Amino acid sequence: MNSHDGTDPDTELQTLRNIAVHRPVIEQAKGMVMLICSCDDPTAFTLLREISQRTNTKLHDVSAVVVAIGSNTTTELNDEVVQAVLAEARAAGLSGLFADKGSAVSDRP
């Protein structure tokens, strides 16, 4: 056990691996939000986090939708999740990024 917080070292290692895997898409999404909203890094992160909380969707999945829409690519998330994230993103002021693109993002190749 970790003497600082009682976390098992294997659990802590897995948590760090998950962070490393998901960080790039979160950083990409933050950059897109910063560009669209003309805001700083903490504000963009807060906006993504709030969308995540309101849709009960993991932050990295919200970020994947933002990146997919912004880069005109697809995501493997189910359409219900994508539509919920898009609705919240539009409500949060990201409509410029998401205008008329909602259906293509969940299409699978």
C-alpha positions as protocol buffer text, in pm:
chain_id: "A"
residue {
  index: 1
  type: MET
  ca { x: 0 y: 0 z: 0 }
}
residue {
  index: 2
  type: ASN
  ca { x: 102 y: 356 z: -67 }
}
residue {
  index: 3
  type: SER
  ca { x: 184 y: 519 z: 265 }
}
residue {
  index: 4
  type: HIS
  ca { x: 50 y: 856 z: 149 }
}
residue {
  index: 5
  type: ASP
  ca { x: -310 y: 776 z: 60 }
}
residue {
  index: 6
  type: GLY
  ca { x: -368 y: 403 z: 108 }
}
residue {
  index: 7
  type: THR
  ca { x: -385 y: 333 z: -266 }
}
residue {
  index: 8
  type: ASP
  ca { x: -266 y: -4 z: -384 }
}
residue {
  index: 9
  type: PRO
  ca { x: 43 y: 39 z: -611 }
}
residue {
  index: 10
  type: ASP
  ca { x: -118 y: -170 z: -887 }
}
residue {
  index: 11
  type: THR
  ca { x: -431 y: 45 z: -878 }
}
residue {
  index: 12
  type: GLU
  ca { x: -222 y: 359 z: -882 }
}
residue {
  index: 13
  type: LEU
  ca { x: -22 y: 231 z: -1181 }
}
residue {
  index: 14
  type: GLN
  ca { x: -343 y: 151 z: -1372 }
}
residue {
  index: 15
  type: THR
  ca { x: -478 y: 497 z: -1296 }
}
residue {
  index: 16
  type: LEU
  ca { x: -161 y: 656 z: -1432 }
}
residue {
  index: 17
  type: ARG
  ca { x: -182 y: 440 z: -1746 }
}
residue {
  index: 18
  type: ASN
  ca { x: -542 y: 550 z: -1800 }
}
residue {
  index: 19
  type: ILE
  ca { x: -441 y: 914 z: -1766 }
}
residue {
  index: 20
  type: ALA
  ca { x: -163 y: 868 z: -2020 }
}
residue {
  index: 21
  type: VAL
  ca { x: -399 y: 701 z: -2268 }
}
residue {
  index: 22
  type: HIS
  ca { x: -677 y: 961 z: -2242 }
}
residue {
  index: 23
  type: ARG
  ca { x: -480 y: 1283 z: -2198 }
}
residue {
  index: 24
  type: PRO
  ca { x: -409 y: 1348 z: -2569 }
}
residue {
  index: 25
  type: VAL
  ca { x: -776 y: 1355 z: -2673 }
}
residue {
  index: 26
  type: ILE
  ca { x: -864 y: 1573 z: -2374 }
}
residue {
  index: 27
  type: GLU
  ca { x: -585 y: 1817 z: -2462 }
}
residue {
  index: 28
  type: GLN
  ca { x: -701 y: 1826 z: -2827 }
}
residue {
  index: 29
  type: ALA
  ca { x: -1058 y: 1897 z: -2722 }
}
residue {
  index: 30
  type: LYS
  ca { x: -944 y: 2170 z: -2484 }
}
residue {
  index: 31
  type: GLY
  ca { x: -752 y: 2332 z: -2768 }
}
residue {
  index: 32
  type: MET
  ca { x: -1058 y: 2327 z: -2992 }
}
residue {
  index: 33
  type: VAL
  ca { x: -1276 y: 2475 z: -2719 }
}
residue {
  index: 34
  type: MET
  ca { x: -1016 y: 2744 z: -2651 }
}
residue {
  index: 35
  type: LEU
  ca { x: -1017 y: 2835 z: -3019 }
}
residue {
  index: 36
  type: ILE
  ca { x: -1395 y: 2843 z: -3058 }
}
residue {
  index: 37
  type: CYS
  ca { x: -1469 y: 3021 z: -2729 }
}
residue {
  index: 38
  type: SER
  ca { x: -1159 y: 3242 z: -2713 }
}
residue {
  index: 39
  type: CYS
  ca { x: -1098 y: 3121 z: -2359 }
}
residue {
  index: 40
  type: ASP
  ca { x: -805 y: 2998 z: -2155 }
}
residue {
  index: 41
  type: ASP
  ca { x: -707 y: 2641 z: -2069 }
}
residue {
  index: 42
  type: PRO
  ca { x: -880 y: 2621 z: -1728 }
}
residue {
  index: 43
  type: THR
  ca { x: -1204 y: 2761 z: -1871 }
}
residue {
  index: 44
  type: ALA
  ca { x: -1200 y: 2512 z: -2160 }
}
residue {
  index: 45
  type: PHE
  ca { x: -1139 y: 2225 z: -1919 }
}
residue {
  index: 46
  type: THR
  ca { x: -1423 y: 2342 z: -1695 }
}
residue {
  index: 47
  type: LEU
  ca { x: -1659 y: 2357 z: -1991 }
}
residue {
  index: 48
  type: LEU
  ca { x: -1568 y: 2003 z: -2100 }
}
residue {
  index: 49
  type: ARG
  ca { x: -1598 y: 1878 z: -1741 }
}
residue {
  index: 50
  type: GLU
  ca { x: -1942 y: 2035 z: -1705 }
}
residue {
  index: 51
  type: ILE
  ca { x: -2062 y: 1873 z: -2028 }
}
residue {
  index: 52
  type: SER
  ca { x: -1927 y: 1544 z: -1895 }
}
residue {
  index: 53
  type: GLN
  ca { x: -2115 y: 1583 z: -1567 }
}
residue {
  index: 54
  type: ARG
  ca { x: -2443 y: 1695 z: -1725 }
}
residue {
  index: 55
  type: THR
  ca { x: -2444 y: 1404 z: -1970 }
}
residue {
  index: 56
  type: ASN
  ca { x: -2301 y: 1148 z: -1728 }
}
residue {
  index: 57
  type: THR
  ca { x: -2032 y: 1074 z: -1985 }
}
residue {
  index: 58
  type: LYS
  ca { x: -1663 y: 1022 z: -1917 }
}
residue {
  index: 59
  type: LEU
  ca { x: -1451 y: 1330 z: -1988 }
}
residue {
  index: 60
  type: HIS
  ca { x: -1242 y: 1145 z: -2245 }
}
residue {
  index: 61
  type: ASP
  ca { x: -1559 y: 1041 z: -2432 }
}
residue {
  index: 62
  type: VAL
  ca { x: -1687 y: 1400 z: -2435 }
}
residue {
  index: 63
  type: SER
  ca { x: -1346 y: 1501 z: -2565 }
}
residue {
  index: 64
  type: ALA
  ca { x: -1357 y: 1233 z: -2835 }
}
residue {
  index: 65
  type: VAL
  ca { x: -1688 y: 1373 z: -2962 }
}
residue {
  index: 66
  type: VAL
  ca { x: -1550 y: 1728 z: -2967 }
}
residue {
  index: 67
  type: VAL
  ca { x: -1239 y: 1617 z: -3154 }
}
residue {
  index: 68
  type: ALA
  ca { x: -1437 y: 1403 z: -3400 }
}
residue {
  index: 69
  type: ILE
  ca { x: -1672 y: 1689 z: -3483 }
}
residue {
  index: 70
  type: GLY
  ca { x: -1394 y: 1945 z: -3502 }
}
residue {
  index: 71
  type: SER
  ca { x: -1180 y: 1728 z: -3727 }
}
residue {
  index: 72
  type: ASN
  ca { x: -1471 y: 1589 z: -3932 }
}
residue {
  index: 73
  type: THR
  ca { x: -1395 y: 1229 z: -3833 }
}
residue {
  index: 74
  type: THR
  ca { x: -1593 y: 954 z: -3660 }
}
residue {
  index: 75
  type: THR
  ca { x: -1606 y: 809 z: -3313 }
}
residue {
  index: 76
  type: GLU
  ca { x: -1702 y: 462 z: -3192 }
}
residue {
  index: 77
  type: LEU
  ca { x: -1936 y: 596 z: -2923 }
}
residue {
  index: 78
  type: ASN
  ca { x: -2304 y: 509 z: -2950 }
}
residue {
  index: 79
  type: ASP
  ca { x: -2533 y: 763 z: -3111 }
}
residue {
  index: 80
  type: GLU
  ca { x: -2723 y: 835 z: -2787 }
}
residue {
  index: 81
  type: VAL
  ca { x: -2403 y: 946 z: -2612 }
}
residue {
  index: 82
  type: VAL
  ca { x: -2292 y: 1151 z: -2912 }
}
residue {
  index: 83
  type: GLN
  ca { x: -2627 y: 1331 z: -2939 }
}
residue {
  index: 84
  type: ALA
  ca { x: -2635 y: 1406 z: -2565 }
}
residue {
  index: 85
  type: VAL
  ca { x: -2284 y: 1551 z: -2577 }
}
residue {
  index: 86
  type: LEU
  ca { x: -2367 y: 1754 z: -2889 }
}
residue {
  index: 87
  type: ALA
  ca { x: -2680 y: 1898 z: -2729 }
}
residue {
  index: 88
  type: GLU
  ca { x: -2488 y: 2004 z: -2417 }
}
residue {
  index: 89
  type: ALA
  ca { x: -2200 y: 2141 z: -2623 }
}
residue {
  index: 90
  type: ARG
  ca { x: -2438 y: 2353 z: -2828 }
}
residue {
  index: 91
  type: ALA
  ca { x: -2602 y: 2478 z: -2508 }
}
residue {
  index: 92
  type: ALA
  ca { x: -2257 y: 2565 z: -2372 }
}
residue {
  index: 93
  type: GLY
  ca { x: -2182 y: 2793 z: -2666 }
}
residue {
  index: 94
  type: LEU
  ca { x: -1992 y: 2559 z: -2893 }
}
residue {
  index: 95
  type: SER
  ca { x: -2252 y: 2575 z: -3168 }
}
residue {
  index: 96
  type: GLY
  ca { x: -2001 y: 2719 z: -3417 }
}
residue {
  index: 97
  type: LEU
  ca { x: -1803 y: 2396 z: -3400 }
}
residue {
  index: 98
  type: PHE
  ca { x: -2105 y: 2168 z: -3407 }
}
residue {
  index: 99
  type: ALA
  ca { x: -2339 y: 2334 z: -3656 }
}
residue {
  index: 100
  type: ASP
  ca { x: -2495 y: 2082 z: -3895 }
}
residue {
  index: 101
  type: LYS
  ca { x: -2249 y: 1804 z: -3812 }
}
residue {
  index: 102
  type: GLY
  ca { x: -2429 y: 1595 z: -3549 }
}
residue {
  index: 103
  type: SER
  ca { x: -2522 y: 1287 z: -3747 }
}
residue {
  index: 104
  type: ALA
  ca { x: -2188 y: 1212 z: -3915 }
}
residue {
  index: 105
  type: VAL
  ca { x: -1982 y: 1182 z: -3599 }
}
residue {
  index: 106
  type: SER
  ca { x: -2126 y: 850 z: -3490 }
}
residue {
  index: 107
  type: ASP
  ca { x: -2115 y: 683 z: -3831 }
}
residue {
  index: 108
  type: ARG
  ca { x: -1885 y: 389 z: -3822 }
}
residue {
  index: 109
  type: PRO
  ca { x: -1637 y: 334 z: -4105 }
}
